[in-house]
Amino acid sequence: MTIQGGVIFNFRITFVSRVQIWHEMTVTVEKERNIGLIGQVPRSAIVIVLALILLAIVFVARSLQSPEISWFPVSETIPNEVGLELVGPIEYTIDARAEQPVFFDFSSGSMVTAPSSNGWDLEINRFNIKSNGGAGFTGNGGILDLGAVAFDSIRFVPSQGYVQNSRERDFTNPEMDHWYNYSWINHLLTSKPNIFAVRTADSRYAFLEILSYYCAGAQAGCLTFRYFYQGDGSPLF
């Protein structure tokens, strides 16, 4: 019985040892296989994955930052007819956060409430801006994007080529469709450095630069712009 017990004991040790050796061999083969698979991955794919991870980290980091937002107090509504004068530069902020649009008149230098059909030049509803001209409008207004030029360098604006409102997309002015840049990181609108020439409802001229889309408390919907207006009807400034 003692000899048999010893044999059985030695057999168990031998069996367990062989199982452990087989397990270690299996693990080693699996590691080598994984290393081989990694070696087969193109280096360009690894670079792309690492770049995406880095981009995700940067995106999250920037989204957690609190950006500085330029804002201006809403201007008072005090119409003052300028007649044939050249006026500017004038800075004006319109509260356009309501569902209903608001109206601005260059000849009086002010927002106007319940204007007559030709008593306004720009219709503003949040970031949407229209002129008083085109099908369905009584004025001869239009807008022309002059591009990224210096505000102080403008001495005249074109007398032709102004774009009136379009019936597409609920009556918008195509020249003002993209006056801003939109950030997918913080969801803020920032104005492009473009200058927009305006032909008013009564065929006079102005040009403006949009400065901000925010009012106090970083609330969106307040449009601030600075402008020149030529009251004598010429395109010279």
C-alpha positions in Angstrom: 0.0 0.0 0.0 2.9 2.3 0.8 4.5 1.7 -2.6 1.2 2.2 -4.4 0.5 5.4 -2.5 3.9 6.7 -3.5 3.3 5.9 -7.1 0.0 7.6 -7.1 1.5 10.6 -5.4 4.3 10.8 -7.9 1.8 10.4 -10.7 -0.2 13.3 -9.5 2.8 15.5 -9.2 3.9 14.6 -12.7 0.4 15.2 -14.1 0.1 18.6 -12.4 3.6 19.6 -13.5 2.7 18.6 -17.1 -0.5 20.6 -16.9 1.3 23.7 -15.7 3.9 23.3 -18.4 1.2 23.0 -21.0 -0.6 26.1 -19.7 2.6 28.1 -19.7 3.4 27.0 -23.2 -0.1 27.9 -24.3 0.2 31.4 -22.7 3.6 31.9 -24.4 2.3 30.9 -27.8 -0.7 33.3 -27.4 1.5 36.2 -26.4 3.8 35.5 -29.4 0.7 35.4 -31.6 -0.5 38.7 -30.3 2.9 40.3 -30.8 2.9 39.0 -34.3 -0.5 40.5 -35.0 0.6 43.9 -33.7 3.7 43.7 -35.9 1.4 43.2 -38.9 -0.6 46.4 -38.2 0.6 49.1 -40.6 2.5 52.0 -38.9 0.2 54.5 -40.6 -2.8 53.0 -38.9 -1.1 53.2 -35.5 -0.3 56.9 -36.2 -3.9 57.6 -37.1 -5.2 56.0 -34.0 -2.8 57.9 -31.8 -3.7 61.2 -33.6 -7.4 60.6 -33.0 -6.8 59.9 -29.3 -4.7 63.1 -29.0 -7.4 65.1 -30.9 -10.1 63.7 -28.5 -8.0 64.8 -25.5 -7.6 68.3 -27.0 -11.3 68.6 -27.8 -12.3 67.6 -24.3 -9.7 70.0 -22.7 -10.9 72.9 -24.8 -14.6 72.2 -24.2 -13.9 72.5 -20.4 -12.4 75.9 -20.8 -14.5 79.0 -20.2 -14.0 81.2 -23.3 -14.1 85.0 -23.2 -17.3 86.3 -24.8 -17.4 89.9 -26.1 -20.8 91.4 -25.3 -22.4 94.9 -25.4 -25.3 96.6 -23.6 -28.5 97.0 -25.7 -28.7 100.4 -27.3 -31.6 102.8 -26.5 -34.3 103.2 -29.1 -34.0 107.0 -29.9 -34.7 107.7 -33.6 -33.0 110.8 -34.9 -33.3 111.6 -38.6 -29.9 112.5 -40.0 -31.1 113.8 -43.4 -28.4 114.2 -46.0 -25.5 113.9 -43.6 -22.7 111.3 -43.6 -22.7 109.7 -40.1 -20.4 107.1 -38.5 -18.7 105.2 -37.2 -21.7 104.4 -35.0 -21.9 101.3 -32.8 -25.3 99.9 -32.2 -26.7 96.8 -30.3 -30.1 95.3 -31.1 -31.8 92.9 -28.8 -33.1 90.3 -31.3 -33.7 87.4 -28.8 -37.5 87.4 -29.2 -39.4 85.1 -31.6 -40.6 88.1 -33.6 -38.0 90.1 -35.7 -36.9 93.6 -35.0 -36.1 96.3 -37.5 -33.3 98.9 -37.9 -33.4 102.1 -39.9 -30.1 103.7 -41.0 -31.7 107.1 -41.7 -32.8 107.5 -38.1 -29.9 105.5 -36.6 -32.2 103.4 -34.5 -34.3 100.3 -34.1 -37.9 101.1 -35.1 -41.1 99.6 -33.8 -44.0 99.0 -36.1 -42.3 100.6 -39.1 -44.0 101.5 -42.3 -43.3 99.3 -45.4 -40.3 101.4 -46.3 -39.4 102.6 -42.8 -36.8 100.0 -42.2 -33.6 98.7 -43.8 -32.6 95.6 -41.9 -34.8 92.9 -40.3 -33.0 91.0 -37.6 -34.2 87.8 -35.8 -31.4 86.3 -33.7 -28.6 85.5 -36.3 -30.8 86.0 -39.3 -30.5 89.3 -41.2 -32.6 90.4 -44.1 -32.7 93.6 -46.2 -35.8 95.5 -47.2 -35.8 94.4 -50.8 -36.8 91.5 -53.0 -40.0 89.6 -53.8 -42.5 90.3 -51.1 -40.7 93.4 -49.9 -41.6 97.0 -50.8 -38.1 98.5 -50.5 -35.2 98.5 -52.9 -32.7 97.3 -50.3 -30.0 94.7 -50.8 -26.7 93.5 -49.2 -23.3 92.9 -50.6 -20.5 91.0 -48.8 -17.3 93.0 -49.4 -15.1 90.3 -47.8 -12.5 90.6 -45.1 -11.4 94.2 -45.6 -10.4 96.8 -43.0 -13.4 98.8 -41.8 -11.5 102.1 -41.7 -10.3 101.6 -45.3 -13.7 101.9 -46.9 -14.0 105.1 -49.0 -16.8 104.0 -51.3 -19.1 101.0 -51.9 -20.4 99.6 -55.1 -23.6 101.1 -56.6 -24.6 97.9 -58.2 -24.5 94.1 -57.5 -26.6 94.1 -54.3 -28.3 90.9 -53.4 -31.9 91.0 -52.4 -33.8 88.5 -50.2 -34.5 85.0 -51.5 -37.8 83.1 -51.1 -35.7 80.0 -50.4 -35.2 79.0 -46.8 -38.0 81.3 -45.5 -36.9 84.6 -47.1 -33.2 85.0 -46.2 -30.6 87.3 -47.7 -27.9 84.9 -49.1 -25.1 87.5 -48.5 -25.8 87.2 -44.7 -26.1 83.5 -44.5 -22.6 83.0 -43.2 -21.5 86.2 -41.4 -20.3 84.1 -38.5 -18.2 81.1 -37.5 -19.8 78.4 -35.4 -17.7 76.5 -32.8 -18.6 72.8 -32.3 -16.5 72.9 -29.1 -18.3 75.6 -27.2 -21.3 76.3 -29.5 -20.5 80.0 -29.7 -20.9 82.3 -32.7 -18.1 84.6 -33.6 -18.4 87.2 -36.4 -16.1 87.0 -39.4 -14.0 90.0 -40.2 -16.1 90.8 -43.2 -17.6 94.2 -44.2 -21.2 94.3 -45.6 -22.4 97.1 -47.9 -26.1 97.8 -47.6 -28.4 99.5 -50.1 -31.2 100.9 -48.0 -34.9 100.7 -48.7 -34.8 104.1 -50.4 -31.6 103.4 -52.4 -29.1 105.1 -50.1 -25.9 103.4 -48.9 -24.3 102.2 -45.7 -21.7 99.6 -44.7 -21.3 97.7 -41.5 -19.2 95.3 -39.5 -20.7 92.8 -37.1 -18.9 92.8 -33.7 -20.8 90.5 -31.5 -23.8 88.2 -31.0 -24.1 88.4 -27.2 -25.4 90.7 -24.5 -25.0 90.7 -20.7 -24.6 87.3 -19.1 -23.3 85.8 -22.4 -26.9 85.6 -23.6 -27.1 84.9 -27.4 -29.3 87.0 -29.7 -28.0 90.5 -29.3 -26.4 91.7 -32.5 -23.8 94.5 -32.2 -22.5 96.2 -35.3 -20.7 99.4 -36.3 -21.6 101.3 -39.4 -21.3 104.4 -41.7 -24.4 105.8 -43.4 -24.4 108.2 -46.3 -27.5 110.2 -46.3 -27.0 112.1 -49.6 -27.6 109.0 -51.7 -24.0 108.7 -53.0 -21.8 105.6 -52.5 -18.9 107.8 -51.3 -17.8 107.8 -47.7 
